[in-house]
Amino acid sequence: MSGLPLIIAFVIAIIVMILAISKFRIHAFLSIMGISLIFAIIAGIPLKDIPGIIGAGFSGTFSSIGIVIIFGALIGTLLEKTCAALKMSDCVVRLVGKKHPELAMLIMGWIVSIPVFCDSGFVILNPIRKALVKRTGASSVAMTMCLSLGLYISHCFIPPTPGPIAAANTLGIGDNLLLVIGLGALLSIPALLAAYFFAKYIGKKVRANDEAESADDGEVVKTYEELVASYGKLPNAWVSFAPIVVPILLMALASAFSMAKISVPLIAFMGTPIIALAVGAIIAIIVLFNSKKGSSFYELTNETLKVTGPILFVTAAGGVLGKVIASTSMVPYITENTTILSTIGIFFPFILAAILKSAQGSSTVSLTTTAGIMAPLMVTMGLDTPILAALTVIAIGAGAMTVSHANDSYFWVVTNFGSMKTQDGYKTQTLGTLFVGLASMVGVYIAYLFMK
């Protein structure tokens, strides 16, 4: 099969895959792998070649990105266990001040979710949110949305969160994570601004259950100072930030030497993502043992591997789909007929990721699957330079947060811990992720106009 019928078959395959994941609750790994196999057969790839193509797509993803994802997740787990994540939050509150609680909550979430999953980050920081609401009298809903959206933005935009790492690797810039980190941080600005103003607005329109309840309901909410003190002695601020900052500095140093065409093997070695994140993990391990919690190291590592396992397999399945697409005649056909795709441009990965996100709920699955589909099309769409590939990762990330609703576990975390009714969750979390996703894409498009 070739030409337009193959494109139609591909579109049908993607629709079937989405339905399999969202409606029939078939695991994303099995859905993507099954669709990859069926599409390979329909596309006319010789049967004897299909096993090799599937194996190459699967193993290629594991060999290049598996360790990086594991190290990134381990850093997040250790920062959570040692209360270093809380220390980072405390630093933000002290920097911004308690007179700007919404802004403090937004920045706090954005920083903490760089290494920590947004679901875990919300649970960790929610006591601080409640304490600040009591201390400042700010809207509980506004504070909830600032925390939720701040966490979500960096979760979808900035490595070492697994989704952006996997997408960057699939699109061929896995060795240049610093570019993705820098661009993700820069393009977080319009998203954060949108999140802040939306939170302030919706906080006046919706009330949480804990705001509606009487003050004498018996619940004891600690003040911010009491809450921080209850965790005992927190790690030093420099030590808390080090597992994140040191890997970034190592990658920055290697990139600077590379651009200056200065060859220093040790610097190049230390600046590769695997080694840089390994150094960050080692620092986090040292913090764990210094905090007298070293006995839980094995258990925490095992827990991290359980969390990252599904992510790795879904990412590898996305790599298989990309390899299958690249092995068909679809890419040459699109190359010969690029008018439509070139018109859509950078909006294509955003729209595709948004459809996948809204349909099946997982931002990580949306990121990895969209990247797998985009990989063979990057040259055709003129997005194959490092800077445009990094921008494509951010565009996919913007789509991967659009929108969070009932099929997304994060929706229920935010709604329940934020003391909101389900219908209020749609007014806040769902509408907020739509607003922030669109604002993010506006920022991506403006950047694209300057970079293309």
N, C-alpha and C positions, 0 to 999 in steps of 0.2 A: 504494500500500500504506500502511496506517496501523494504529494500535492495537497489540495484542499480536503479530500476525504481523510487524510491522516491528521490534519489539524482538527477536524470535527471529532475524530475518534479520540484524540488527546483531550479535548474539552469534555467529552462524555466521560472519559476515564477519570478526570479530576472531579467531576460532579459525583460519580459513583464512589470515589475515595472519600469525599466529604460526607456523603450519606452514610457510608459504612462506619465512619468514625463517630459522627454526631447522632444519627438516628438509630443505627443498629448496635451501637456501643462496641464495635470491634476495635481492639487495641490499634493505636496508630501504627505501630510497627508492622503488624500483620496486614493492615489495610494498605499501607504504602508498598510493602513487598509484594502483596498479591496483585495490586494494580500494575506495578512495574513489570511483573512476569506476563500478565495478560496483554499489556500494551506492547511489550516486546514481540509477542507472538502475532498480534494483530498488525503491527508495523512491518512484519515480514522479515525480521532478523532471523537468519538461519538458526534452526533449533540447536545445532551443535555449538553455536557461539554464545547462546544465551547464558548458560551456567558461568562461563568465563567472565562475561560482562557483569553479571550480578556479583560474582566474587570480587572482581576488581573494584567495583563501586563501593562494596561493603568494606573490604580490607583497607582500601585507600583512605577512607574516612577515619577508621580506627587508628591507623598508623600515624596519621598526621595530627589529629586533634584530641584523641582519647585522653592522653596524659595531661594535656593542658586543662581540659574540663575537670578532671579529677582533682588536680592541684588547686584550681580556682574554687571549687566547691569545698575542699578541705579547709582552705583559708577562711571561708565564710563560717563553717561549722566551729572552728577553733575560736574565732573572734566572738562568736555568740556565747560559747561555753565559758570563756575567760572574762566575760563582761567588757571586753574591749570595745564592742559595738556600743554599749551603753556609755562608755567613756567618750567615744567620738560624739555621741549625741549630746553629752554634757558640755563638751567643748563648743558645740554649735550654739547651745542655749546661752552660754557665757559670752560668746562672740556677738550674737545677734541681740541678745537681751530679752528679758521677759516682757518688755513692752510691745514686742512684735511676735507674739506666740505663733501665729499662722505661718509667718516667714521662717521662724525657727523650726517648726514642724516640717515644712516643705524641704528645707535644706538638709535637715536631719535625715529624713527618709531618703533623699537623693544620694547622700553620702553612704549611708548604711547599706543600701541595696546594691552598691557596686560589687561587694563580695558576697552579700547575704541574699538568699531568695526573698522576694517581696512578701510572700506569705509569712515566712518566719520573721522577717523584719517588722511586719505590722504587729505580730504578737509580742515581740520583744519590746517595741516602743510604745505600745498602747497604754501601759501604766503611766508612762511619762506624759502622754497626751492627756489622760484623765487628770493627772496632777496639775498640769498647766491650765486646763480648763477651769479647775476649781480655783487656782491661784489668781488667774487673770480675768475670769468671767467671760472669756471668749466663747463663741458659738461652738458647741460640741461637734456639730455637723461640719462646720468650716475647718476645724482642726482635723477631723477624720479625713476629709477630702484632701487636705494639704499633705497629710502623712501618706495616704493611699497613693495619690498621684505622684508625689515625690519619689516614693519607692518604685512605682511602676515605670517611670521615665528611665531611670538608670538601669532597671532590670531589663528593659528592651533595647537600650542604646549602648551600654558601656561594658566591655569585658572587664574583669573575668567572669561575669555572669555567663553561664554556659550557652545560652541562645545566641547572643552576638558573637561569641568566640566561634561557634560552629558555623554560623552564617559567613563570617569572614574567611574561615578556612575553605569552605565550599566554593566561595567566589574567588579564591586564589590569592588572598592577602593575609593568610594565616601567619606569615612571618613578619607582617607589618602591623601587628596589633596596636602599636602606639598611635598609628594614623587613625585607626578606628576609635580608640579611646579619646584622642584629641578632638576628632570631628564629632563624636558622640557628646562630649562635654560641651563643645561650642553650640551644637544644635539643640542641646537641652535647654538653652536660655529661652527661646520662644515658647517651648513646651512648659517650662516652669512658670513663666509669666502668665500663660493661659490658665494653668492650674491654680495659681494664686488668685487671680481675678474671678475665676469660676467659683472657687471655694468661698470667697468673700460674698459673692452673690447668692449662692445656693444656701449658705448659712443663715441668710435672712428669710428664706422661703420654707425651709424644712427644719423641723425640730426633732431631735433624737429622743428616744424613750427616757434616757437618764436626765434630760432637761425637763421633761414633762412631769417627772415624778417629784414628789414633795421632798424637801430637804431633810425631813426627819424620818426617812424610810429605813434608817438603821444601817445603811451602807457607810463604811468608813473609807474615805478616799484620802490617802496620804498626801501631804504637801510635796512639792517637787524636792525640797531639801531632805525631807524624811524618806522619800522613795530612794533617792541616790544613796543616802546613808545606810539604808536597809541592805544594800548589796555588799556592805563592807568596803574595804579598801579597793578601789578600782585601779587598774593598771595605769602606768604613766601615759600621758597623752602621746608622747613621741613613740613609745612602744606600741600603743594601740593603733596608730596610723601606719606604722612601719611595714606590716605585711602587705599593705596596699601600695604605699608610696615607693618603697624600695624597688619592687619589680618595674614600676613605671619609670623610675629614674634609670634603671639598668637598660631598659629598652630605649629610652630617650638618648642615653649616652652612646649606645651602639648605632642608633640611627644618625646621630650627629657625626660620628666618626665615618660612617658609610657615605654620607653626603659630602663630607670633606675629602673623600677618597683617601682616608688614612687607614691603613691596614694594621690593626692590633688584634691578633687572634683571640687573646683572652677577653677583650672587650666584646668582640663579636660573639664569642661563646656565651658570656654572661648575659648578653642582651637578647638572645633567642627566647621566644615566649616560654618554652618548656623550662629552661634553666632559670629565667627570671622569676617565674611563678614558683619554681621549686625553692628558690631562696626565700620568697615570701612565706611559703609553707613552713620552712625551717624556722624562720623568725616566729611565726605563730605557734609552733611547737614549743619553742623556748619559753614563750610567754605562758603557755599552758603549764609547763613544769614549774616555772617560777611562781605561779599562782597556787601551787600545791595541788593541782588537779591532774597531774601526770598519770595517775592510776586509771583514768578514764580514756587515755589516748587510744588504746586498741578499740574500745567500744565506739568512740567517735569516728575513727577511721572506717570501721565496719558500717556505721550508720551512713557515712558519706558515700561509700561505694554503693549502698542500697539505693540512695537517692539519685546518684549519677548514672546508674545502670540503665534505667529506662530512657534517659536523655541520650546516652551514647547509642543505644540501639535505634532509636527513632532518627537520630542524626545520620547514622550509617544507612538506614533505609532511604532517607532522603538522598544520600549520595548514590545509592543504587538507581533511584528514579532518574537522577540527573545523568548518570552514565548510560542508561537505556535511551533517554532522549537524544543524547549526543551520538548514539550509534545508529539512529534512524535517519531517514532522508528529510526529517522535519526541519532541521537547522538549515541545510542548504536551500530548501524551499523558502523559508522565511527570509533568508539572506537575499534571495532574488526578488522578494516582494516585501520590502521593509517599510513601505509607506505608512501602514497603520501603526506598527509598533513604534516607528520613529516619531509619529505624531503624539502618541501616548507618552513615550519617553520614560522618564523617571517615575511617572505615576503608575506604570504597569506593575512593578513589584509591590507598590503600596496597596493597590486595589486587590491584587491576588492574595497578599498576606492578610488584608482586612477580611476578605471573604472566608479564608481558612480560619482565622481567629474567631469570627462571629459564629461560624458553623460548628466548630468543634471545641472551642473554649481555651485551649492551651496556647499561650504566647510562644513557648519554646517550640512546640510542634509547628506552629505557623512560621516561625523564623527559619527553622531548619528545612522544612518542606519547600517553602518559597525559594530559599537559596538554592536548593537542589534543582528546582525547575528553571531558575534564572541562569545557573552556571553555564549551560551550553549556549545561551542567548546573549551573553555579555558582549561578545565581539560584534555580533549582528546589530545590537542596539547601540553600539558605540560607547559602552560603559566599561570597557576593559582596561582603562588606565587605573593605576593604584588609587588615585584620589576619587575617581568616579565609582570604582568598586566599593570603596569605603562608604561613599555617599549612598550607594545602593543598599548596603547593610543597614544604614540609618533609615532609609525609606521603608525597608522591610520591617524594621523595628517599629516605625510609626504605624504601619498597618497592623502589626502584631499586638498593638494595644487597643485596636479599634474593632469591636467594643467588648467590654467585660460585662457579661450578664449571667443568667442563671446556670449556664453550662460551664462556667468558669469557677473553680474552687476559690479563687481570690475574691470573687464577688461575695461569696458567703462569709469569708473571713472578715472582710471590711464591714459588711452589713451587720453581722452578729456582734463582733467586738466593738463596732461603732454604735451599738444599741439602736439600730434602725429597723423599721419594718421592711418587708420585702419590697413593697411598692415604693418606699422611700429609697431603697437601694437602686431601683431603676432611675429615679429622679436625680440621684447623686452619682453613684459609681458608674452606671451605664452611660448617662449623659455626660459625665465628666470625662470618661475615657474617649468618648466620641469627640468632644470639644478639644481635648489635648492632642488626640491623634491627628485631627485636621490641622490644628495649629502647628504641630510638628512637621507635617507635610508641606505647609506653606514655607516654613524655614528651610526645608530640604530643597524645595523648588527654587527659592531665591539663591541658595548656594549653588545649585545646579546651573543657573543662568550665568554665574560668574566662572564656573569651572569647565563647562563643556567646550 
